Amino acid sequence: MASEIYMPGPVCLIENSHQQLVANPEALEILSAIKKPVVVVAIVGFYRTGKSYLMNKLAGKQK
């Protein structure tokens, strides 16, 4: 049986804390438990240009 990690939603890996970028401890804990390759996806762009739509498509989510 494959072990699976439950994530109820996206988890931010890097946070802005007091004008510094820091790693989110919760995200690091989740990542350290994953034993298979991981892909990081970042999508940037102007507002209302389909970023959320594209991320949902990549994640296989239905509306």
C-alpha positions as CSV (number, residue, x, y, z in Angstrom):
1,M,0.0,0.0,0.0
2,A,1.4,3.4,-1.0
3,S,1.6,6.0,1.8
4,E,-0.2,9.2,0.9
5,I,0.0,12.6,2.4
6,Y,-3.2,14.5,2.9
7,M,-3.2,18.2,1.9
8,P,-6.6,20.0,2.2
9,G,-5.3,22.7,-0.1
10,P,-2.2,24.5,-1.4
11,V,0.6,25.2,1.0
12,C,2.9,28.1,0.5
13,L,6.5,27.1,0.6
14,I,8.0,30.6,1.0
15,E,6.5,33.3,3.1
16,N,7.3,37.0,3.5
17,S,7.9,37.6,7.2
18,H,9.1,41.0,8.5
19,Q,10.6,41.9,5.1
20,Q,12.4,38.6,4.7
21,L,11.6,35.5,2.7
22,V,11.4,32.4,5.0
23,A,10.5,28.8,4.5
24,N,7.1,27.7,5.9
25,P,7.8,25.0,8.5
26,E,4.5,23.3,7.8
27,A,5.4,23.0,4.1
28,L,8.9,21.7,4.9
29,E,7.4,19.0,7.2
30,I,5.0,17.9,4.4
31,L,7.8,17.9,1.8
32,S,10.2,16.0,4.1
33,A,7.6,13.2,4.4
34,I,7.4,12.7,0.6
35,K,9.7,10.0,-0.7
36,K,9.0,10.4,-4.4
37,P,10.0,13.2,-6.8
38,V,8.2,16.5,-6.4
39,V,7.4,19.1,-9.0
40,V,7.2,22.8,-8.1
41,V,4.9,24.9,-10.3
42,A,4.9,28.7,-10.2
43,I,2.6,30.8,-12.3
44,V,2.8,34.6,-12.4
45,G,0.9,37.2,-14.3
46,F,-1.4,40.2,-14.2
47,Y,-4.7,40.0,-12.5
48,R,-7.6,38.2,-14.2
49,T,-5.4,36.5,-16.8
50,G,-6.3,32.8,-16.0
51,K,-3.6,31.9,-13.4
52,S,-6.1,30.1,-11.1
53,Y,-7.8,28.4,-14.1
54,L,-4.4,27.1,-15.3
55,M,-3.4,25.8,-11.8
56,N,-6.8,24.1,-11.4
57,K,-6.4,22.4,-14.8
58,L,-2.8,21.3,-13.9
59,A,-4.2,19.9,-10.6
60,G,-7.0,18.1,-12.4
61,K,-9.7,19.9,-10.5
62,Q,-13.2,20.2,-11.9
63,K,-15.3,23.4,-11.4
